[in-house]
Amino acid sequence: MYKKVMATGIMLLALFIGGCTQPAPSDNPVPQSEEVVVVVNNLSETYSYYLPESHDIVLDIDTTGSAPNDILIDGNYAYIVNSGFGGSPSIMKIDLERDSLIAYYVFPDGSDPYGIAEDGDNIYVTCMKTDMLYQFGPYLRVQDSVRVGKSPEWLTVKDGKIFVACTGYNFSDYTFGEGNIAVVSRGPQGLYVEDSLYAGINTQDVDIIGDTLYALATGNYGDVTGKIYIYLVSDTGLILRDSIGVGNSPGYMYSYNGCLYLADWSAGVAKVNPESHEVIWQNVGEGASRIVVDYNHIGYLTRFNSTSDNYLLIFDPDRLVVTDSVFMGTAKGVQALGIWLRIH
């Protein structure tokens, strides 16, 4: 059994409605702030900056590719994964300090690249519609690829192994099948799948804390609700230890300070304690998309809207309370987040 706490969210919503600030956009494309929150706009196909030190925003720094879905920041560089709807599926490497494109790779048509992770000089990207995992060098030269499982999304890396969340989604009839975690290793002949384990229905995300792997199964947006599967990462493979029913239909997971944070488009944001199984939900309004926590222990959550106002919500991850909200434009589709600590 698990203990579930449902917060009313009334106080949070009142703060959100009454406490929203709208800082003036800056004309400086390369901010002097030491820390920058990079916000990727899925619909306007741009990226913007929020500067925590000054509370300024710099909207639409530059364009991305078609339908950007994920971002990875490594030093002064950002890798942006573009799903390719209405254009070409691609990945791009950007020098943030100079606001310049360093490298670019175009995937085969219809690939739908989705998630990204790194391991040293190796960059890994999933392609949802071709069931593939690609390995790149730092300048986006393809080093290898392997078929991992049905409709993969996010992934993580530990000790040279890549763990990929495969949703099991069927594009032919738009149904949600059994999800799994594909365990990928690098051998003398390249990438290969060494194991695949069941992980619920519509497994969208995966994360690792210490020697424990957590897989988020979103469910089918109907009678099957969200669940987190818990595995021990051992020398002999993944061992299922437990599971936590989290309810609703969360599609994104982020780990911080031993806890798991979930984003659900309709239900809002949740904090999950893997040890006690306590699950706390907070309603932040429709559109909760991605989460990140910076080095000052401040949480950020994008609130996506395709036709109206978009916001970057600032929250206290310990108390799960929104402390401020920043207007990021209209119909931008704010989504992926990254923290850029400038390296001089």
C-alpha positions in Angstrom: 0.0 0.0 0.0 1.1 3.6 -0.5 0.0 6.8 1.2 -1.4 9.4 -1.2 -1.9 13.0 -0.3 -4.1 15.1 -2.6 -3.5 18.8 -2.2 -6.3 21.2 -3.0 -4.1 23.5 -5.0 -6.4 26.4 -4.1 -3.6 28.5 -2.5 -1.2 27.6 -5.3 -3.7 28.7 -7.9 -4.4 31.9 -6.1 -0.7 32.7 -6.1 -0.5 31.8 -9.8 -3.4 34.1 -10.8 -2.6 37.0 -8.5 1.2 36.9 -8.4 2.2 36.6 -12.0 5.0 38.9 -13.1 5.7 39.9 -16.6 9.3 41.2 -16.8 10.3 43.2 -19.8 12.1 41.4 -22.6 15.8 42.3 -23.0 17.5 43.3 -26.2 20.8 41.6 -25.2 21.0 38.2 -27.0 23.8 36.9 -24.9 23.0 37.6 -21.2 25.6 38.3 -18.6 23.8 36.3 -16.0 25.9 33.4 -14.7 22.8 31.1 -14.7 20.3 31.0 -17.5 17.2 28.9 -17.8 16.8 27.9 -21.4 13.2 27.4 -22.5 12.4 25.6 -25.8 9.3 26.7 -27.6 7.8 23.8 -29.4 5.2 25.7 -31.5 7.1 28.9 -32.4 10.2 26.8 -32.9 12.5 29.1 -31.0 14.3 29.2 -27.6 14.1 31.8 -24.9 16.0 32.7 -21.8 14.9 33.4 -18.2 17.6 35.0 -16.0 17.0 34.1 -12.4 19.4 36.7 -11.0 17.7 39.7 -12.6 14.3 38.1 -13.2 14.6 39.2 -16.9 13.5 37.3 -20.0 15.0 37.3 -23.4 12.4 35.9 -25.8 13.1 34.1 -29.1 16.9 34.2 -28.9 17.1 32.2 -32.1 15.2 29.6 -34.1 15.3 25.8 -33.7 14.4 23.1 -36.2 10.9 21.8 -36.8 8.9 21.0 -33.6 11.7 20.9 -31.0 11.0 18.4 -28.3 14.1 18.0 -26.0 17.3 19.8 -25.0 20.6 18.8 -23.4 23.0 21.4 -22.2 26.7 20.5 -21.9 28.9 23.4 -20.7 28.3 26.4 -23.1 26.7 24.1 -25.7 23.1 23.0 -26.2 21.8 20.0 -28.2 18.2 20.4 -29.4 16.2 17.5 -30.7 13.7 18.5 -33.4 10.9 16.0 -34.0 10.4 17.3 -37.5 6.6 17.8 -37.8 6.1 20.0 -40.8 9.8 19.9 -41.6 12.9 17.7 -41.2 13.6 15.6 -38.1 17.0 16.7 -36.8 19.4 17.4 -34.0 21.4 20.6 -33.7 24.4 21.7 -31.6 24.4 25.4 -30.6 27.2 27.5 -29.0 25.1 29.4 -26.5 27.8 31.9 -25.7 28.2 32.9 -29.3 24.6 32.1 -30.4 25.9 30.1 -33.3 25.1 26.8 -34.9 28.0 24.3 -34.5 26.7 21.1 -36.0 23.5 19.7 -37.5 22.2 16.2 -38.4 19.1 15.3 -40.3 17.4 12.0 -39.5 15.6 9.9 -42.1 12.1 11.3 -42.9 9.4 10.1 -40.4 11.9 9.2 -37.6 10.3 11.5 -35.0 13.5 12.0 -32.8 12.3 12.4 -29.2 14.7 12.2 -26.2 18.4 12.9 -25.6 21.0 11.8 -23.1 24.8 11.9 -22.9 27.6 9.8 -21.5 31.0 11.6 -21.8 31.5 12.3 -25.5 28.6 10.1 -26.6 25.2 11.6 -27.4 22.2 9.3 -27.6 18.8 10.1 -29.2 15.7 8.0 -29.5 13.5 8.0 -32.6 9.9 7.2 -31.7 8.5 6.2 -35.1 11.4 4.0 -36.2 12.0 2.4 -32.8 15.7 3.4 -33.0 18.4 4.6 -30.7 21.2 6.7 -32.3 24.7 7.3 -30.9 26.5 10.5 -32.0 29.9 12.0 -31.3 30.2 15.5 -29.9 30.0 17.0 -33.4 26.9 15.0 -34.4 28.6 12.4 -36.5 26.6 9.1 -36.3 28.7 6.4 -34.6 26.1 3.7 -34.3 22.4 2.9 -34.1 20.2 0.0 -32.9 16.5 -0.9 -32.8 15.4 -0.9 -29.1 11.7 -1.4 -28.8 8.4 0.0 -29.8 8.0 3.8 -29.8 10.9 4.8 -27.5 10.8 8.2 -25.8 13.1 9.3 -22.9 16.3 7.6 -21.7 19.1 7.7 -19.2 22.6 6.4 -18.9 24.5 4.8 -16.1 28.0 3.1 -16.1 28.1 2.9 -19.9 24.6 1.3 -20.3 21.7 3.1 -21.9 18.2 2.6 -20.4 15.4 3.5 -22.8 11.7 3.9 -22.0 9.7 2.3 -24.9 6.1 3.2 -24.7 4.6 0.4 -26.8 2.4 2.9 -28.6 0.9 1.6 -31.8 0.8 4.3 -34.5 -1.2 2.0 -36.8 -4.3 2.1 -34.6 -3.4 4.7 -32.0 -3.5 2.4 -29.0 -1.3 2.0 -26.0 0.5 -1.3 -25.7 2.8 -2.8 -23.1 5.8 -0.7 -22.4 9.3 -1.9 -21.5 12.7 -0.7 -20.5 15.4 -1.6 -23.1 18.9 -2.1 -21.7 21.5 -1.2 -24.3 25.2 -1.9 -24.1 28.2 -1.1 -26.2 30.2 -4.0 -27.4 33.1 -4.6 -29.8 30.5 -4.7 -32.7 28.7 -1.7 -31.5 25.3 -1.1 -29.7 23.2 -4.0 -28.8 20.1 -4.6 -26.6 21.1 -7.0 -23.8 17.7 -7.0 -22.0 14.1 -5.8 -22.2 11.8 -5.7 -19.2 8.1 -5.1 -18.9 7.3 -1.7 -17.4 3.6 -1.1 -17.5 1.4 0.6 -20.1 2.8 3.5 -22.1 6.2 3.7 -20.5 7.4 7.3 -21.3 10.3 8.1 -19.0 13.1 6.6 -16.9 15.5 7.9 -14.3 18.2 6.6 -12.0 18.9 7.5 -8.4 21.9 5.7 -7.0 21.5 2.0 -7.8 17.8 2.3 -8.4 16.0 2.8 -11.7 12.5 4.3 -11.9 10.3 3.8 -15.0 7.2 6.0 -15.4 4.3 4.3 -17.1 1.7 6.9 -18.0 -1.2 4.5 -18.6 -3.8 4.8 -21.4 -5.4 8.1 -20.3 -8.5 6.1 -19.3 -8.9 3.2 -16.9 -5.2 2.5 -16.6 -3.5 5.4 -14.6 0.1 6.3 -13.9 2.5 4.0 -12.2 6.2 4.0 -11.3 8.1 0.7 -11.5 11.2 0.4 -9.3 14.2 -1.7 -10.3 17.5 -2.5 -8.7 20.4 -1.9 -11.2 22.7 -4.8 -10.6 25.7 -6.4 -12.4 23.3 -9.2 -13.5 20.6 -6.8 -14.9 17.5 -5.0 -13.7 15.6 -6.6 -10.9 12.0 -5.4 -10.2 11.7 -4.4 -6.6 8.4 -2.5 -6.2 5.9 -0.2 -7.8 4.0 3.0 -6.8 0.6 3.8 -8.2 0.7 7.6 -8.7 -2.7 8.1 -10.4 -3.6 10.5 -13.2 -1.6 10.3 -16.4 1.9 11.9 -15.9 4.1 11.9 -19.0 7.4 13.4 -17.6 9.6 12.6 -14.6 12.5 14.4 -13.1 14.6 13.4 -10.1 15.9 15.8 -7.4 17.1 15.3 -3.8 16.0 11.7 -3.7 12.4 12.4 -4.9 10.7 12.1 -8.2 8.7 15.0 -9.8 6.0 14.3 -12.3 4.3 16.6 -14.9 0.8 15.8 -16.0 -0.9 18.0 -18.6 -4.2 18.0 -16.8 -3.5 17.1 -13.2 -0.4 19.4 -12.7 2.7 18.5 -10.9 3.5 15.7 -8.3 6.2 14.9 -5.8 6.8 11.2 -5.1 8.9 9.9 -2.2 10.2 6.5 -3.4 10.9 5.4 0.2 7.6 6.2 1.8 5.5 5.9 -1.4 3.9 9.3 -0.5 2.5 11.0 -3.6 1.5 14.7 -3.5 -0.3 16.3 -6.4 -0.7 20.1 -7.0 -2.9 21.6 -9.6 -1.1 24.3 -11.5 -3.6 24.7 -14.4 -3.7 22.9 -17.7 -0.5 22.4 -19.7 2.2 21.2 -17.2 5.0 19.9 -19.4 8.6 19.7 -18.3 10.5 20.2 -15.0 14.0 21.1 -14.0 15.6 22.1 -10.7 18.7 24.4 -10.8 21.8 24.5 -8.6 20.2 26.9 -6.2 17.4 24.4 -5.5 14.8 26.3 -7.4 12.3 24.4 -9.5 11.0 25.4 -12.9 7.9 24.0 -14.8 6.8 24.9 -18.3 3.0 25.5 -18.8 2.3 24.9 -22.4 -0.5 26.5 -24.4 -1.1 26.3 -28.1 -3.4 29.3 -28.4 -3.1 31.5 -25.3 -0.6 32.6 -22.7 2.5 30.4 -21.8 4.2 30.5 -18.5 7.4 29.4 -16.8 6.3 28.5 -13.2 8.9 28.9 -10.5 8.4 26.5 -7.5 9.9 25.3 -4.3 10.6 21.6 -4.8 10.6 20.8 -1.1 7.2 22.3 -0.4 5.8 21.8 -3.9 4.5 25.3 -3.9 4.6 27.8 -6.9 6.4 31.0 -5.8 6.2 32.9 -9.0 5.2 32.7 -12.7 6.8 34.3 -15.7 4.9 35.1 -18.9 6.7 33.6 -21.8 4.6 34.7 -24.7 1.4 33.7 -26.5 0.9 30.4 -28.3 4.6 29.6 -28.0 4.2 26.0 -26.8 6.8 26.3 -24.0 8.2 22.8 -23.4 11.7 21.5 -22.9 14.0 23.1 -20.2 17.7 23.2 -19.5 20.0 25.0 -17.0 23.0 26.8 -18.5 25.8 27.7 -16.1 28.1 29.8 -18.2 31.7 28.7 -18.4 34.2 31.5 -19.0 
